[in-house]
Amino acid sequence: MKINLQEKINQDVPTLVEFINSNCEPCAMIEPTLQKVNKTIGKRINIFVVNVQDVPEIVDKFSIDSVPMLALFHGGDILWKTSTILSKQEIIDKVLDSI
């Protein structure tokens, strides 16, 4: 299945993207945190997970130097990105401060 990330991040709704690798333990550990974020502010943002192994061309396009990486997009623009593992509240605060 072809992932159309550009379509997702060009939406008027802010989109939080988690870039992962299927062999990455920290990537798997952040999934429950993102589910909690989704329950809390999921009506205000989209959350989308992209496995960089499935679409390797995005690594250069979005300067992904490590995974997991979270990036917040709005209208096609990147508002912030981080490779730091954040708590649920830290993610929510960063998102809400940015939109």
C-alpha positions in Angstrom: 0.0 0.0 0.0 1.4 3.4 -1.0 1.4 5.9 1.9 0.6 9.4 0.8 2.2 11.2 3.6 2.1 14.5 1.7 -1.7 14.3 1.5 -1.9 13.7 5.3 0.4 16.6 6.3 -1.1 19.1 3.9 -4.5 18.9 5.6 -5.9 21.9 7.5 -5.9 19.7 10.7 -2.6 19.5 12.4 -1.0 16.1 12.0 1.4 14.4 14.4 3.5 11.9 12.6 5.6 9.3 14.4 8.4 8.0 12.1 9.4 4.5 13.2 11.3 1.4 12.2 9.8 -2.0 12.8 13.0 -3.2 14.5 13.1 -0.3 17.0 12.2 -1.0 20.6 11.8 2.6 21.7 9.4 3.0 18.7 7.2 0.3 20.1 7.4 1.7 23.6 6.0 5.1 22.5 2.9 3.6 20.9 0.9 3.4 24.1 1.8 7.0 24.8 0.5 8.1 21.4 -2.7 6.2 22.1 -3.2 8.2 25.3 -2.5 11.4 23.4 -5.0 10.4 20.8 -7.7 9.8 23.5 -7.0 13.2 25.0 -6.6 15.5 22.0 -7.4 13.2 19.0 -10.4 15.4 18.0 -8.1 18.3 17.5 -5.3 16.6 15.5 -4.6 13.6 13.3 -2.0 11.1 14.5 -0.2 9.0 11.8 2.6 6.4 12.1 5.0 6.0 9.2 7.5 3.1 9.0 10.6 4.5 7.3 11.4 1.1 6.0 8.2 1.2 3.9 8.9 4.6 2.4 12.7 5.2 2.6 12.6 8.3 0.5 11.1 10.3 3.3 14.2 9.9 5.4 16.0 12.5 3.4 12.9 14.6 2.7 12.2 15.2 6.3 15.8 14.9 7.7 15.0 11.9 9.8 18.3 11.1 11.5 16.9 8.7 14.1 13.8 6.9 15.1 11.4 7.2 16.8 10.9 10.8 15.6 7.8 12.8 16.2 6.9 15.7 13.9 4.0 18.0 13.9 2.8 19.3 10.6 0.1 21.8 9.7 -0.8 22.8 6.2 2.3 21.1 4.8 4.7 23.0 7.1 6.6 21.3 9.9 6.0 23.1 13.2 8.4 21.0 15.2 10.1 17.6 15.4 12.0 15.7 18.0 13.7 12.4 18.5 13.4 12.8 22.3 11.1 10.3 24.0 8.4 12.5 25.5 5.7 11.8 28.0 2.0 12.0 27.1 1.7 15.5 28.8 4.9 16.8 27.1 3.5 15.8 23.7 0.2 17.3 24.4 1.8 20.6 25.6 4.1 20.8 22.6 1.2 20.2 20.2 -1.2 22.6 21.8 1.5 25.3 22.1 2.2 24.9 18.4 -1.4 25.1 17.0 
